[in-house]
């Protein structure tokens, strides 16, 4: 479709728009236009899009307002650390989790140990589409699917702890469906045309909602970011359901980042002549 429309406009490099299902999609075909877009902070705002992502999970306008509300002087005096809105503080906690330091090192060690465990022969899953037994001492698998699964499961368990997969043992399969259908979410395709996406989205939200309904003592193995961000959101009156919605989006962001690693790494390992 994009190729056809570019040909229609004779590939001039000028931006154009197409309308699908009542939604206008603007297409930028020139690097200079993209650069100009990112420099435009007056008429275009990334924050509006992020708020829409929250709103589309079911966040109320009131809850979004609380998340983006800067702290008052009184709140700053009570907690000098809080100098940003709750949403910006959560983003800052994400950065602190992933910066070099004790929080990152602890997370990295646990993820690496988990990946190492999954690589052990006796732990390889069989009877699933990603791994099939080829013989007594051999397995057939899709390397890209299997490595993606390893990174996604490790990220999920080591960020949120074992309890999240206990809430829904099929959560990773639900995420696999979400991964393929997430574009329908971004473009807000109507439910009757995107049942797979909505079912996967709701299942993920339900799992994280149930997770935050557990006592923190049952979630003590989560990464530093999770309880820290939870405290920030509970402090402004958000309940388990909103926490479930927010962390469904957080999970998407983290997993999207981590699952991109094998897509870049595996071809290099296979085809790079110096790698043996």
C-alpha positions as CSV (number, residue, x, y, z in Angstrom):
1,X,0.0,0.0,0.0
2,X,2.8,2.4,0.9
3,X,4.6,1.6,-2.3
4,X,1.5,2.2,-4.4
5,X,0.9,5.6,-2.7
6,X,4.5,6.7,-3.1
7,X,4.3,5.8,-6.8
8,X,1.0,7.8,-7.1
9,X,2.8,10.9,-5.7
10,X,5.7,10.1,-8.0
11,X,8.2,9.6,-5.1
12,X,8.8,13.3,-4.8
13,X,9.8,13.0,-1.1
14,X,7.0,15.2,0.0
15,X,4.9,14.1,3.0
16,X,1.4,12.7,2.3
17,X,-1.6,11.3,4.2
18,X,-3.8,8.3,3.8
19,X,-7.0,7.5,5.6
20,X,-7.9,4.0,6.8
21,X,-11.0,3.3,8.8
22,X,-11.5,7.0,9.5
23,X,-7.9,7.4,10.8
24,X,-5.5,9.7,9.0
25,X,-1.9,8.4,8.8
26,X,0.8,10.8,7.8
27,X,3.7,9.3,5.8
28,X,7.1,10.9,5.8
29,X,9.4,9.8,2.9
30,X,12.3,12.1,3.3
31,X,15.1,12.0,5.9
32,X,15.1,15.8,6.0
33,X,11.4,15.9,6.8
34,X,11.8,13.4,9.6
35,X,14.6,15.5,11.1
36,X,12.4,18.6,10.9
37,X,9.6,16.7,12.6
38,X,11.7,15.8,15.6
39,X,12.9,19.3,15.9
40,X,9.3,20.6,16.0
41,X,8.4,20.8,19.7
42,X,5.9,23.6,19.5
43,X,3.1,22.2,17.3
44,X,3.9,18.5,17.8
45,X,4.1,16.7,21.2
46,X,5.3,13.2,22.1
47,X,3.5,13.6,25.4
48,X,0.1,13.7,23.7
49,X,0.8,10.4,22.0
50,X,2.0,8.8,25.3
51,X,-1.2,10.0,27.1
52,X,-3.2,8.4,24.3
53,X,-1.4,5.1,24.8
54,X,-2.4,5.3,28.5
55,X,-6.0,6.4,27.7
56,X,-6.5,3.5,25.2
57,X,-5.8,1.0,28.0
58,X,-8.7,2.4,30.0
59,X,-7.1,5.1,32.0
60,X,-9.6,7.8,32.9
61,X,-8.8,11.5,32.1
62,X,-8.6,12.1,35.9
63,X,-6.0,9.5,36.4
64,X,-4.0,10.8,33.4
65,X,-4.2,14.3,34.8
66,X,-2.8,13.0,38.1
67,X,0.1,11.3,36.4
68,X,1.1,14.4,34.5
69,X,0.4,16.9,37.3
70,X,3.6,18.6,38.5
71,X,4.1,18.5,42.2
72,X,2.9,21.5,44.3
73,X,5.3,23.4,46.5
74,X,3.8,21.7,49.5
75,X,4.4,18.3,48.0
76,X,8.0,19.3,47.2
77,X,8.5,20.4,50.8
78,X,7.2,17.1,52.1
79,X,9.3,15.1,49.7
80,X,12.2,17.1,48.3
81,X,13.1,14.2,45.9
82,X,9.8,14.7,44.0
83,X,10.6,17.5,41.5
84,X,8.8,16.1,38.5
85,X,5.3,14.8,37.7
86,X,4.6,11.2,38.7
87,X,4.8,10.1,35.1
88,X,8.2,11.8,34.7
89,X,9.4,10.3,38.0
90,X,8.5,6.8,36.7
91,X,10.5,7.5,33.5
92,X,13.4,8.6,35.7
93,X,13.2,5.4,37.7
94,X,13.4,3.5,34.4
95,X,16.6,5.3,33.6
96,X,18.0,4.7,37.0
97,X,17.3,1.0,36.7
98,X,19.1,0.7,33.4
99,X,22.1,3.0,34.2
100,X,25.4,1.4,35.2
101,X,25.2,0.8,39.0
102,X,24.0,-1.6,41.6
103,X,20.4,-1.7,40.3
104,X,21.5,-2.5,36.8
105,X,24.2,-4.9,37.8
106,X,21.8,-6.9,40.0
107,X,19.2,-7.1,37.2
108,X,21.8,-8.0,34.6
109,X,23.2,-10.8,36.7
110,X,19.7,-12.3,37.3
111,X,18.8,-12.1,33.6
112,X,22.1,-13.7,32.5
113,X,21.6,-16.5,35.1
114,X,18.1,-17.1,33.9
115,X,19.2,-17.2,30.2
116,X,21.9,-19.6,31.2
117,X,19.4,-21.9,32.8
118,X,17.1,-21.8,29.8
119,X,20.1,-22.8,27.6
120,X,20.6,-26.1,29.6
121,X,19.5,-29.1,27.6
122,X,17.2,-30.5,30.2
123,X,15.3,-27.1,30.3
124,X,14.7,-26.8,26.6
125,X,10.9,-27.0,26.0
126,X,9.5,-29.5,23.6
127,X,6.1,-29.9,22.0
128,X,5.9,-26.2,21.2
129,X,6.2,-24.4,17.9
130,X,9.6,-22.9,18.7
131,X,11.2,-26.3,19.7
132,X,10.5,-29.7,18.3
133,X,12.3,-32.9,19.0
134,X,14.3,-34.2,16.0
135,X,15.7,-37.3,17.6
136,X,17.0,-38.7,20.9
137,X,19.8,-36.2,21.0
138,X,18.7,-33.4,18.7
139,X,16.1,-30.7,18.5
140,X,14.7,-28.6,15.7
141,X,13.9,-25.0,16.4
142,X,13.4,-21.6,14.8
143,X,16.5,-19.8,16.1
144,X,14.9,-16.4,15.9
145,X,11.7,-17.4,17.6
146,X,13.5,-19.4,20.3
147,X,16.0,-16.6,21.1
148,X,13.2,-14.1,21.2
149,X,11.3,-16.3,23.7
150,X,14.4,-16.6,25.9
151,X,14.9,-12.9,26.0
152,X,11.2,-12.1,26.6
153,X,10.7,-14.7,29.3
154,X,13.9,-13.6,31.1
155,X,13.0,-10.0,30.9
156,X,9.5,-10.6,32.2
157,X,10.5,-12.8,35.1
158,X,13.5,-10.8,36.2
159,X,11.7,-7.5,36.1
160,X,8.5,-8.5,37.8
161,X,9.5,-11.7,39.5
162,X,8.1,-15.2,39.3
163,X,4.7,-14.2,40.6
164,X,3.7,-12.5,37.3
165,X,3.9,-15.8,35.4
166,X,2.0,-17.5,38.2
167,X,-0.8,-15.0,37.7
168,X,-1.1,-16.2,34.1
169,X,1.1,-19.1,32.9
170,X,0.1,-18.2,29.4
171,X,1.2,-14.6,29.6
172,X,4.1,-15.1,27.2
173,X,1.9,-16.6,24.6
174,X,-0.5,-13.7,25.0
175,X,2.4,-11.3,24.5
176,X,3.4,-13.1,21.3
177,X,-0.1,-12.4,19.9
178,X,0.2,-8.8,21.1
179,X,3.6,-8.4,19.5
180,X,2.1,-9.3,16.1
181,X,-1.1,-7.3,16.5
182,X,0.2,-4.2,18.4
183,X,0.1,-2.1,15.2
184,X,-3.7,-2.3,15.4
185,X,-3.4,-0.7,18.9
186,X,-1.3,2.2,17.7
187,X,-3.6,2.9,14.8
188,X,-6.7,2.3,17.0
189,X,-8.3,-0.3,14.6
190,X,-11.9,-1.0,15.8
191,X,-12.4,-4.0,18.0
192,X,-14.5,-5.9,15.5
193,X,-11.4,-5.8,13.1
194,X,-8.8,-6.4,15.8
195,X,-10.2,-9.0,18.3
196,X,-6.8,-10.7,18.6
197,X,-5.2,-7.5,19.7
198,X,-7.9,-6.5,22.2
199,X,-8.0,-10.0,23.7
200,X,-4.2,-10.1,24.1
201,X,-4.2,-6.6,25.6
202,X,-6.9,-7.3,28.1
203,X,-5.2,-10.6,29.1
204,X,-1.9,-8.8,29.8
205,X,-3.7,-6.0,31.8
206,X,-5.6,-8.6,33.8
207,X,-2.4,-10.5,34.7
208,X,-0.6,-7.3,35.9
209,X,-3.7,-6.2,37.8
210,X,-3.8,-9.5,39.6
211,X,0.0,-9.2,40.2
212,X,-0.4,-5.9,42.0
213,X,-3.2,-7.3,44.1
214,X,-0.7,-9.6,45.8
215,X,1.0,-8.5,49.0
216,X,4.5,-7.1,48.3
217,X,6.0,-9.9,50.3
218,X,4.9,-12.2,47.4
219,X,6.6,-9.9,44.9
220,X,9.8,-9.3,46.7
221,X,11.9,-10.7,43.8
222,X,10.9,-7.9,41.5
223,X,13.6,-5.5,40.1
224,X,14.1,-2.2,41.9
225,X,12.1,-0.3,39.4
226,X,8.8,-2.1,39.9
227,X,8.0,-1.4,43.6
228,X,9.6,2.1,43.3
229,X,7.3,3.0,40.4
230,X,4.3,1.4,42.2
231,X,4.9,3.6,45.3
232,X,4.9,6.7,43.1
233,X,1.6,5.8,41.5
234,X,-0.1,4.6,44.6
235,X,0.9,7.9,46.2
236,X,-1.4,9.8,43.8
237,X,-4.3,7.4,44.5
238,X,-4.1,4.9,41.6
239,X,-5.4,1.4,42.3
240,X,-4.4,-2.1,41.1
241,X,-6.3,-1.8,37.8
242,X,-4.5,1.4,36.8
243,X,-1.2,-0.2,37.9
244,X,-2.0,-3.2,35.7
245,X,-2.7,-0.9,32.8
246,X,0.5,1.1,33.3
247,X,2.7,-2.0,33.7
248,X,1.2,-3.6,30.7
249,X,2.7,-0.7,28.8
250,X,6.0,-0.8,30.7
251,X,6.3,-4.5,29.9
252,X,5.7,-3.8,26.3
253,X,8.5,-1.2,26.3
254,X,11.0,-3.3,28.1
255,X,10.2,-6.5,26.1
256,X,10.2,-4.6,22.8
257,X,13.7,-3.4,23.6
258,X,15.0,-6.8,24.7
259,X,13.5,-8.9,22.0
260,X,15.1,-6.6,19.4
261,X,18.5,-7.9,20.5
262,X,18.2,-11.4,19.0
263,X,16.9,-10.0,15.7
264,X,20.1,-8.1,15.4
265,X,22.4,-10.7,17.1
266,X,21.4,-14.0,15.6
267,X,22.1,-13.1,11.9
268,X,25.5,-11.7,13.0
269,X,26.4,-14.9,14.8
270,X,25.3,-17.1,11.9
271,X,26.8,-15.2,9.0
272,X,29.8,-13.3,10.5
273,X,32.9,-15.2,9.3
274,X,35.0,-14.4,12.3
275,X,32.4,-15.9,14.8
276,X,32.9,-19.5,15.4
